[in-house]
Each structure stands twice: as structure tokens, then as C-alpha cells.
């Protein structure tokens, strides 16, 4: 065999290997691209699954907030409800609305009010405790108190507060 023939075979094999390796590198890049797409799709499916779970949980909170946050027009019944509630604790209740802030898509609205409660120490404090912590009709926040003794067993509480609405 002639040296030029051997050189020609090596040259042919070298050129063939060059093109095969180039083609092979192209296929490796495609495979890596597909792997990245699969990983991204897997992450998207996983995120969607978590979001669906969160949406179910959020629906429960939303339903509970709908119970705690009445429609704005239902706040009109707050005065009568407070007076009736106060009488069940043996207290006299006076109430006046002082302002209104509309709800936004990210925050509830609220009305501000002044509240005056008169009665026994136990009746007045139990009324306020129920109002802030146990009542499930209105979401109420009392901001400050002026607690005074007005008689032997008679007390008066003046407070400002907010009642939230949708």
C-alpha cells in the first residue's frame, strides 16, 4: 500500500469524524435544549399545582371574610345591633357614625364611630370583650377607651372604633 493511500484514508476518516462530531454536538445541544424545556414545564406544572392548592385554601379564607365583612349597606344595622347587644349585658349603649372609607380591591372599607356604654363594671367590660373578640356578625376594632366611674356601681366607657365592610 502506498503512503498516499494511507494518508488519503486518514484524511477521509478525519473529515468524516469532523462532520460526525459536529453533527453529534448539534444533537447534544438539541437534547440539552429539550431537557431545559422539560425542566421548565415540570416547574410550571408544579407551580400550577401549588397555586391550585393555595386557591382552595384562599377560597376558605375568602368565604370566612365574606361572613366577617358584611356588605356596606349592612353596616347600617350596626347601631341597632349594638343597642340590642348592650341590653343583653345590662348596659345602655349610645352610638354615632363619624366617617366612612370605601373598600378597595386590596383592602376592606370601614366606617368610624363613637361608642358610649353605661352600666355595671362587669356588664360593660363583658360587652366590650364580646364586641372585639367573640362577635361574628361584624369585624370591629376599638381604638381607644375612656373608662370612668359615674356612680357607686355605674361606669361609663367612651370609645372610638371602626367596623369593616366589603
C-alpha positions in Angstrom: 0.0 0.0 0.0 1.1 3.3 -0.9 1.8 6.1 1.6 -0.6 8.5 -0.2 -3.3 5.9 0.0 -2.9 5.6 3.8 -2.8 9.4 4.0 -6.0 9.6 2.0 -7.7 7.1 4.2 -6.7 9.0 7.4 -7.8 12.3 5.7 -11.1 10.7 4.8 -11.6 9.3 8.3 -10.6 12.7 9.8 -13.0 14.6 7.7 -15.7 12.1 8.4 -15.0 12.3 12.2 -15.1 16.1 12.0 -18.6 16.1 10.4 -19.9 13.4 12.7 -18.6 15.2 15.8 -20.1 18.5 14.5 -23.4 16.7 13.9 -23.1 15.0 17.3 -22.5 18.3 19.0 -25.6 19.7 17.3 -27.7 16.7 18.6 -26.2 17.2 22.1 -27.3 20.9 22.0 -30.8 19.9 21.0 -31.0 17.3 23.8 -29.9 19.9 26.3 -32.5 22.4 25.0 -35.2 19.7 25.3 -34.1 18.9 28.8 -34.3 22.6 29.8 -37.8 22.8 28.3 -38.9 19.7 30.2 -37.5 21.1 33.4 -39.2 24.4 32.8 -42.5 22.7 32.1 -42.1 20.5 35.2 -41.6 23.6 37.3 -44.6 25.3 35.7 -46.8 22.2 36.4 -45.5 22.1 40.0 -46.2 25.8 40.5 -49.7 25.4 39.0 -50.4 22.5 41.4 -49.3 24.6 44.3 -51.4 27.6 43.1 -54.4 25.4 42.8 -53.9 24.2 46.4 -53.4 27.8 47.5 -56.5 28.8 45.6 -58.6 26.2 47.5 -57.2 27.5 50.8 -57.8 31.1 49.8 -61.4 30.3 48.9 -61.9 29.2 52.5 -60.5 32.4 53.8 -62.5 34.4 51.3 -65.7 32.7 52.4 -64.8 33.4 56.1 -64.0 37.0 55.3 -67.3 37.3 53.5 -69.0 36.3 56.7 -67.0 38.7 58.9 -67.1 41.6 56.4 -70.7 42.4 55.6 -71.8 44.4 52.6 -71.5 48.2 53.2 -75.3 48.6 53.4 -75.4 46.0 56.2 -73.3 48.4 58.4 -76.5 50.5 58.8 -77.8 47.8 61.1 -74.7 48.1 63.4 -76.4 50.7 65.6 -79.5 48.7 66.3 -77.4 45.5 66.8 -75.1 47.3 69.3 -78.1 48.7 71.3 -79.7 45.2 71.4 -76.4 43.5 72.4 -75.8 46.1 75.1 -79.2 45.5 76.7 -78.4 41.8 76.9 -75.4 42.7 79.0 -77.4 45.1 81.1 -75.8 48.2 79.6 -77.1 51.3 77.9 -75.4 51.9 74.5 -75.2 55.2 72.5 -73.7 55.1 69.1 -72.9 57.5 66.3 -71.2 57.1 62.9 -68.4 59.6 62.3 -66.9 58.7 58.9 -66.7 56.2 56.0 -63.9 54.8 53.9 -64.8 52.8 50.8 -63.3 49.3 50.2 -60.6 48.8 47.5 -59.7 45.6 45.7 -56.9 45.0 48.2 -58.4 46.4 51.5 -61.8 46.4 53.1 -63.7 49.6 53.7 -64.7 50.7 57.1 -66.9 53.2 59.0 -65.7 55.0 62.0 -67.9 55.5 65.0 -68.1 56.8 68.6 -69.5 54.3 71.2 -70.7 55.2 74.7 -71.5 52.3 77.1 -73.0 52.8 80.6 -73.6 50.1 83.1 -72.0 47.9 85.7 -68.3 47.3 85.5 -68.8 43.6 84.7 -71.6 44.3 82.2 -69.7 47.0 80.3 -66.4 45.1 80.2 -68.1 41.8 79.1 -69.9 43.8 76.4 -66.7 45.2 75.0 -64.9 41.9 75.3 -67.7 40.2 73.2 -67.7 43.1 70.8 -64.0 42.8 70.0 -63.2 39.1 70.3 -66.3 36.9 70.2 -68.8 38.6 67.9 -69.1 37.0 64.4 -71.5 39.5 62.9 -69.3 42.5 62.4 -65.5 42.9 62.4 -64.9 45.7 64.9 -61.8 47.4 66.1 -61.9 49.7 69.1 -59.1 52.2 69.1 -59.2 53.9 72.5 -61.2 53.9 75.7 -62.2 56.4 78.3 -63.3 54.4 81.3 -65.0 56.4 84.1 -66.8 55.6 87.3 -70.0 57.6 87.4 -71.7 56.2 90.5 -71.4 53.6 93.2 -71.8 50.7 90.7 -72.1 52.6 87.5 -69.4 53.1 84.9 -69.2 54.8 81.5 -67.0 53.9 78.6 -66.4 56.2 75.7 -64.6 54.7 72.7 -63.8 55.3 69.1 -63.7 52.4 66.6 -64.0 51.0 63.2 -66.4 48.5 61.7 -65.1 46.9 58.5 -67.2 46.1 55.3 -66.7 44.8 51.8 
